[in-house]
Amino acid sequence: MKPPAKDFRLLATVSDFTQHFGFPAPAHPLLTVVDLEKTRHLTPPTGSALRQLYIIALKKNLKGNIRYGHRAYDFDAGVLAFYAPGQLCEGNDGLDISEISGWMLVFHPDLLHRYPLGKKMAGYGFFSYQVHEALHLSEREEQALESLMDNIRREYEQPIDDFSQDVLVSQLEVLLSYANRFYHRQFLTRRPAEHDLLSRFEELLTTYFRQDAEQPLPSVQYFADALHVSPAYLSDMLRTLTGQNTQQHIHQALIEKAKTLLLGTALTINETAFQLGFEYPQYFTRLFKSKTGLTPAAFRFSAQ
């Protein structure tokens, strides 16, 4: 029997969000900007909330933990966190916001629907990161984002006209482009941590394909879970450091193992596919040819 679903409050609109947290009513139906220093007198709500909104938040001096996914995060240090629609967030009554500062930008997906940015949102992988993989900003980077947020605030506070949404979306796109740049900087400048993660991934990958027993094809989620990071974070880190994402690394290791089996055993092509975890041999043949330019049978023949 499945356990009963956990109760949560659905925050489907920007107004739902501001009412839930006791923030000022939004000046725009699809977007709001919150100065967190002005929310210090509020009592954080308890319980879970499912937010159908995008949120970008720079929080400083928040004492206590916020539950997010399966982890708790301490916002005592200033970091930039990104939340995508459909993510469940939990608060608690132990939060101390008496010294909180920073800002929060909340916007509904409908804000972007008729703009190219709406289609680009899926490409910003950091909206899929876990909060403990938040963006740690240098002082200079924080100042750059503050300047961008000042522009957004000024436009947000203007009376709405025919150009308001165009301007807000264009400024939001600039903010996201800077965030993307800073995240890739983080992968490079935090080399000891990221290279340790890369080494552990490579070790896991090698160990997995070193096994001789028939086993299922490994997924990106499998390696992300083993390394305690989100799939999006793992792929972005690998792409930055190696030029290939997680799936490409898996395919590369898979093809090398396939070559070993094709040249070093008497297994048929179908048996080789099953040994590698393919349910349907034709999928194995298709992948092998796309990576090597030869079918498995032609590769085996060429080595004779």
FILUMSE-526357 format. One record per residue (C-alpha): residue number from 1; residue in three letters; x, y, z. Coordinates in pm, 1 decimal. Example, Ala and Ser with C-alpha at 12.3 -4.5 7.8 and 13.67 -1.06 7.14 Angstrom:
// residues 2
  num  residu         X         Y         Z
    1     ALA    1230.0    -450.0     780.0
    2     SER    1367.0    -106.0     714.0
This chain:
// residues 304
  num  residu         X         Y         Z
    1     MET       0.0       0.0       0.0
    2     LYS     131.4     342.8     -93.5
    3     PRO     182.6     589.0     191.9
    4     PRO     -63.3     877.4     196.0
    5     ALA      40.5    1181.4      -4.4
    6     LYS     204.1    1450.0     199.6
    7     ASP      -3.8    1764.0     246.4
    8     PHE     127.1    2075.3      78.2
    9     ARG       0.0    2411.1     -35.1
   10     LEU      -8.4    2476.2    -409.2
   11     LEU     131.9    2814.4    -508.9
   12     ALA      15.3    2844.7    -868.3
   13     THR      42.3    3221.2    -912.8
   14     VAL     270.5    3501.0    -803.6
   15     SER     -12.8    3631.3    -583.8
   16     ASP     -42.2    3288.0    -417.3
   17     PHE     329.3    3306.6    -341.5
   18     THR     327.5    3654.8    -189.4
   19     GLN      17.8    3579.1      21.0
   20     HIS     167.2    3253.2     150.1
   21     PHE     484.6    3425.3     273.5
   22     GLY     322.1    3752.5     375.7
   23     PHE     514.1    3953.8     115.8
   24     PRO     372.7    4271.8     -42.9
   25     ALA     123.0    4213.1    -324.1
   26     PRO     293.4    4196.1    -664.9
   27     ALA     297.6    4505.5    -884.8
   28     HIS     294.8    4281.2   -1193.1
   29     PRO      64.1    3977.3   -1230.0
   30     LEU     345.1    3752.2   -1354.4
   31     LEU     648.8    3877.0   -1162.8
   32     THR     751.9    4019.1    -828.6
   33     VAL    1073.7    4143.3    -672.2
   34     VAL    1113.0    4100.0    -296.8
   35     ASP    1361.2    4294.9     -84.5
   36     LEU    1434.1    4037.5     184.6
   37     GLU    1562.4    4294.2     432.1
   38     LYS    1207.2    4430.7     448.3
   39     THR    1067.1    4088.1     542.0
   40     ARG    1258.1    4047.9     870.9
   41     HIS     942.6    4108.0    1078.3
   42     LEU     754.0    3823.0     910.9
   43     THR     710.9    3473.1    1055.1
   44     PRO     822.7    3209.5     801.6
   45     PRO     538.3    2969.8     715.3
   46     THR     571.6    2605.3     815.9
   47     GLY     483.0    2302.1     609.6
   48     SER     540.8    2223.6     243.8
   49     ALA     463.2    2434.2     -60.5
   50     LEU     458.6    2324.0    -424.8
   51     ARG     544.8    2626.8    -633.5
   52     GLN     456.9    2643.7   -1001.7
   53     LEU     692.6    2936.8   -1041.7
   54     TYR    1051.6    3021.1   -1123.8
   55     ILE    1244.8    3168.9    -833.6
   56     ILE    1592.3    3320.2    -819.3
   57     ALA    1701.9    3409.5    -467.4
   58     LEU    2009.1    3566.4    -314.3
   59     LYS    1970.3    3516.4      60.4
   60     LYS    2217.1    3628.9     323.6
   61     ASN    2224.4    3596.1     701.5
   62     LEU    1941.3    3346.0     719.1
   63     LYS    1986.0    3144.8    1037.7
   64     GLY    1851.6    2790.6    1014.8
   65     ASN    1783.9    2529.8     750.1
   66     ILE    1537.5    2515.3     464.1
   67     ARG    1431.2    2169.5     353.5
   68     TYR    1457.8    2130.9     -21.7
   69     GLY    1418.8    1793.9    -191.7
   70     HIS    1601.0    1545.5      33.4
   71     ARG    1844.4    1792.5     188.3
   72     ALA    1860.0    2088.7     422.2
   73     TYR    2053.5    2397.9     328.5
   74     ASP    2198.1    2669.3     548.9
   75     PHE    2172.5    3012.1     388.9
   76     ASP    2397.4    3180.4     643.5
   77     ALA    2642.7    3252.5     362.1
   78     GLY    2524.9    3450.0      60.6
   79     VAL    2457.6    3217.7    -230.0
   80     LEU    2233.1    3231.4    -534.3
   81     ALA    1975.8    2953.5    -562.2
   82     PHE    1741.4    2868.2    -849.1
   83     TYR    1403.3    2695.9    -825.0
   84     ALA    1202.2    2562.0   -1117.4
   85     PRO     823.2    2515.5   -1132.1
   86     GLY     703.1    2195.3    -969.9
   87     GLN     968.4    2178.6    -698.8
   88     LEU     853.4    2111.6    -343.8
   89     CYS    1007.3    2328.5     -74.3
   90     GLU     969.9    2292.7     300.9
   91     GLY    1022.0    2557.7     565.5
   92     ASN    1033.2    2526.2     940.7
   93     ASP     949.1    2737.7    1240.5
   94     GLY    1311.6    2735.6    1357.1
   95     LEU    1425.2    2987.7    1096.4
   96     ASP    1570.4    3311.6    1224.9
   97     ILE    1523.0    3585.1     964.8
   98     SER    1594.3    3874.5    1199.5
   99     GLU    1907.8    3965.3    1000.8
  100     ILE    1813.0    3837.0     657.4
  101     SER    1908.4    4041.8     353.2
  102     GLY    1925.4    3992.3     -20.4
  103     TRP    1655.1    3967.8    -281.9
  104     MET    1415.4    3727.5    -446.7
  105     LEU    1288.7    3736.9    -804.1
  106     VAL     971.9    3533.2    -863.6
  107     PHE     808.2    3491.8   -1202.6
  108     HIS     541.7    3276.2   -1362.9
  109     PRO     624.1    3064.6   -1673.1
  110     ASP     353.1    3254.8   -1861.7
  111     LEU     577.6    3561.4   -1850.9
  112     LEU     801.1    3392.5   -2110.2
  113     HIS     552.8    3209.2   -2330.7
  114     ARG     569.2    3436.7   -2634.3
  115     TYR     941.4    3500.7   -2609.0
  116     PRO    1242.0    3294.9   -2726.6
  117     LEU    1358.7    3285.6   -2364.0
  118     GLY    1067.1    3052.9   -2283.8
  119     LYS    1219.8    2785.5   -2506.4
  120     LYS    1569.0    2847.3   -2368.7
  121     MET    1474.8    2788.8   -2004.7
  122     ALA    1526.6    2413.1   -2033.9
  123     GLY    1886.6    2485.9   -2132.0
  124     TYR    1961.2    2652.2   -1800.1
  125     GLY    2052.2    2337.6   -1613.0
  126     PHE    2102.7    2517.5   -1282.6
  127     PHE    1725.0    2529.5   -1233.1
  128     SER    1750.6    2150.0   -1190.7
  129     TYR    2036.8    2156.4    -941.3
  130     GLN    1986.9    2071.4    -579.3
  131     VAL    2010.5    2370.0    -346.3
  132     HIS    2337.4    2244.7    -196.9
  133     GLU    2477.7    2297.5    -546.7
  134     ALA    2388.7    2666.6    -535.4
  135     LEU    2599.8    2935.1    -697.4
  136     HIS    2867.4    3078.5    -468.6
  137     LEU    2933.5    3433.5    -583.1
  138     SER    3252.5    3633.2    -560.2
  139     GLU    3213.9    3990.4    -438.7
  140     ARG    3256.2    4120.4    -792.5
  141     GLU    2997.2    3879.8    -930.2
  142     GLU    2752.2    3971.6    -658.0
  143     GLN    2793.9    4339.0    -745.4
  144     ALA    2728.7    4263.0   -1112.8
  145     LEU    2405.0    4082.6   -1027.8
  146     GLU    2299.8    4360.5    -791.8
  147     SER    2337.6    4607.7   -1078.1
  148     LEU    2121.7    4387.3   -1301.6
  149     MET    1862.2    4353.1   -1027.7
  150     ASP    1851.5    4732.7    -985.3
  151     ASN    1747.8    4757.6   -1350.5
  152     ILE    1478.5    4494.0   -1303.0
  153     ARG    1352.5    4665.0    -987.1
  154     ARG    1324.3    5001.1   -1161.9
  155     GLU    1125.7    4854.0   -1449.0
  156     TYR     910.9    4650.1   -1212.3
  157     GLU     819.3    4961.8   -1015.6
  158     GLN     713.9    5151.9   -1328.4
  159     PRO     344.4    5160.2   -1428.8
  160     ILE     271.0    4871.7   -1665.4
  161     ASP     253.9    4966.4   -2034.0
  162     ASP     282.8    4790.2   -2370.3
  163     PHE     658.9    4757.6   -2332.2
  164     SER     685.2    4647.3   -1969.9
  165     GLN     692.3    4275.2   -2034.7
  166     ASP     939.1    4306.8   -2323.6
  167     VAL    1181.2    4501.6   -2105.5
  168     LEU    1146.1    4271.2   -1803.7
  169     VAL    1203.0    3957.1   -2010.8
  170     SER    1507.3    4105.2   -2185.7
  171     GLN    1660.7    4204.3   -1851.6
  172     LEU    1581.6    3862.2   -1706.1
  173     GLU    1762.0    3697.0   -1996.8
  174     VAL    2072.9    3904.7   -1925.3
  175     LEU    2058.3    3800.8   -1558.6
  176     LEU    2036.7    3432.6   -1653.8
  177     SER    2324.9    3466.8   -1899.0
  178     TYR    2544.7    3608.0   -1622.0
  179     ALA    2436.2    3327.9   -1387.2
  180     ASN    2530.7    3073.4   -1654.0
  181     ARG    2873.2    3234.9   -1688.5
  182     PHE    2929.3    3240.3   -1312.5
  183     TYR    2828.0    2875.6   -1272.1
  184     HIS    3081.0    2767.4   -1532.4
  185     ARG    3341.6    2981.0   -1355.9
  186     GLN    3255.8    2796.0   -1036.0
  187     PHE    3323.5    2458.8   -1198.8
  188     LEU    3668.3    2581.6   -1299.8
  189     THR    3773.6    2777.7    -991.3
  190     ARG    3659.4    2513.3    -744.5
  191     ARG    3892.1    2266.8    -915.2
  192     PRO    3986.2    2050.5    -613.0
  193     ALA    3622.4    1967.7    -535.8
  194     GLU    3514.5    1930.4    -896.6
  195     HIS    3818.2    1727.8   -1000.8
  196     ASP    3757.2    1496.4    -706.4
  197     LEU    3401.7    1452.4    -833.1
  198     LEU    3534.7    1385.7   -1183.5
  199     SER    3781.1    1126.7   -1051.3
  200     ARG    3509.8     948.4    -854.2
  201     PHE    3281.6     946.1   -1157.6
  202     GLU    3553.3     798.4   -1378.4
  203     GLU    3627.4     533.4   -1116.4
  204     LEU    3258.8     439.7   -1091.4
  205     LEU    3228.2     425.1   -1468.8
  206     THR    3537.6     206.0   -1507.3
  207     THR    3428.0     -27.1   -1226.0
  208     TYR    3079.4     -65.1   -1371.9
  209     PHE    3199.7    -169.9   -1716.8
  210     ARG    3479.9    -385.7   -1580.3
  211     GLN    3223.6    -638.7   -1459.7
  212     ASP    3181.9    -948.2   -1677.5
  213     ALA    2830.7   -1038.9   -1566.6
  214     GLU    2529.0    -926.8   -1768.1
  215     GLN    2396.4    -603.8   -1621.6
  216     PRO    2149.2    -328.8   -1712.2
  217     LEU    2261.5     -20.1   -1896.7
  218     PRO    2364.3     243.7   -1642.1
  219     SER    2169.8     568.5   -1645.4
  220     VAL    2281.0     924.1   -1575.4
  221     GLN    2060.4     909.8   -1264.4
  222     TYR    2253.1     603.3   -1141.1
  223     PHE    2585.0     789.0   -1136.6
  224     ALA    2431.2    1110.4   -1000.2
  225     ASP    2278.2     918.9    -709.0
  226     ALA    2606.8     740.7    -639.7
  227     LEU    2789.9    1074.6    -629.9
  228     HIS    2515.6    1255.5    -432.6
  229     VAL    2461.2    1529.6    -690.6
  230     SER    2179.1    1608.6    -929.7
  231     PRO    2196.6    1473.4   -1287.7
  232     ALA    2201.2    1825.5   -1432.2
  233     TYR    2488.9    1935.3   -1207.6
  234     LEU    2692.5    1624.4   -1292.1
  235     SER    2645.2    1671.5   -1667.4
  236     ASP    2729.0    2042.4   -1656.0
  237     MET    3038.9    1979.0   -1445.8
  238     LEU    3162.1    1705.7   -1683.1
  239     ARG    3088.2    1916.3   -1991.0
  240     THR    3285.5    2208.4   -1849.5
  241     LEU    3588.1    1999.7   -1745.4
  242     THR    3593.8    1739.4   -2025.8
  243     GLY    3377.4    1868.5   -2309.9
  244     GLN    3136.1    1575.5   -2276.6
  245     ASN    2823.3    1532.1   -2065.5
  246     THR    2744.8    1226.7   -1853.3
  247     GLN    2556.0    1038.8   -2124.9
  248     GLN    2842.8    1084.5   -2368.7
  249     HIS    3088.2     945.5   -2112.4
  250     ILE    2861.8     644.8   -2056.9
  251     HIS    2834.9     580.1   -2430.6
  252     GLN    3210.7     609.4   -2473.6
  253     ALA    3275.5     353.1   -2199.6
  254     LEU    3002.2     131.2   -2339.9
  255     ILE    3154.4     131.0   -2688.6
  256     GLU    3498.8      46.0   -2551.1
  257     LYS    3351.8    -247.6   -2358.3
  258     ALA    3164.0    -355.5   -2672.5
  259     LYS    3486.2    -354.1   -2876.0
  260     THR    3652.6    -573.2   -2613.0
  261     LEU    3368.8    -825.0   -2625.8
  262     LEU    3351.1    -825.6   -3005.8
  263     LEU    3724.1    -888.2   -3047.0
  264     GLY    3797.1   -1095.6   -2738.1
  265     THR    3501.9   -1334.9   -2713.4
  266     ALA    3299.1   -1565.2   -2933.3
  267     LEU    2968.5   -1404.6   -2830.5
  268     THR    2726.3   -1336.3   -3112.9
  269     ILE    2620.8    -977.9   -3181.8
  270     ASN    2291.6   -1038.8   -3002.1
  271     GLU    2467.3   -1197.8   -2704.7
  272     THR    2707.4    -903.7   -2689.0
  273     ALA    2412.7    -663.6   -2682.6
  274     PHE    2246.3    -855.1   -2399.7
  275     GLN    2575.1    -873.0   -2208.8
  276     LEU    2597.9    -493.3   -2227.0
  277     GLY    2244.3    -449.0   -2098.5
  278     PHE    2053.5    -380.2   -2419.7
  279     GLU    1704.2    -523.5   -2425.0
  280     TYR    1688.4    -498.5   -2802.9
  281     PRO    2005.2    -580.7   -3004.8
  282     GLN    1908.7    -341.1   -3285.4
  283     TYR    1950.5     -50.9   -3042.0
  284     PHE    2302.7    -167.1   -2967.5
  285     THR    2382.1    -192.7   -3340.0
  286     ARG    2243.0     155.1   -3403.6
  287     LEU    2444.4     313.4   -3120.5
  288     PHE    2765.1     129.9   -3212.0
  289     LYS    2741.9     240.5   -3575.6
  290     SER    2666.0     601.4   -3477.4
  291     LYS    2980.3     611.1   -3261.2
  292     THR    3223.4     412.1   -3478.1
  293     GLY    3087.2     433.4   -3831.7
  294     LEU    3069.5      51.5   -3847.5
  295     THR    2812.9    -206.0   -3743.0
  296     PRO    2932.2    -447.5   -3472.8
  297     ALA    2959.2    -724.1   -3733.3
  298     ALA    3160.0    -504.9   -3969.2
  299     PHE    3390.4    -396.2   -3684.7
  300     ARG    3457.9    -759.4   -3590.8
  301     PHE    3524.1    -850.7   -3953.8
  302     SER    3758.5    -554.4   -4007.0
  303     ALA    3983.4    -674.3   -3723.5
  304     GLN    4033.7   -1022.2   -3868.2
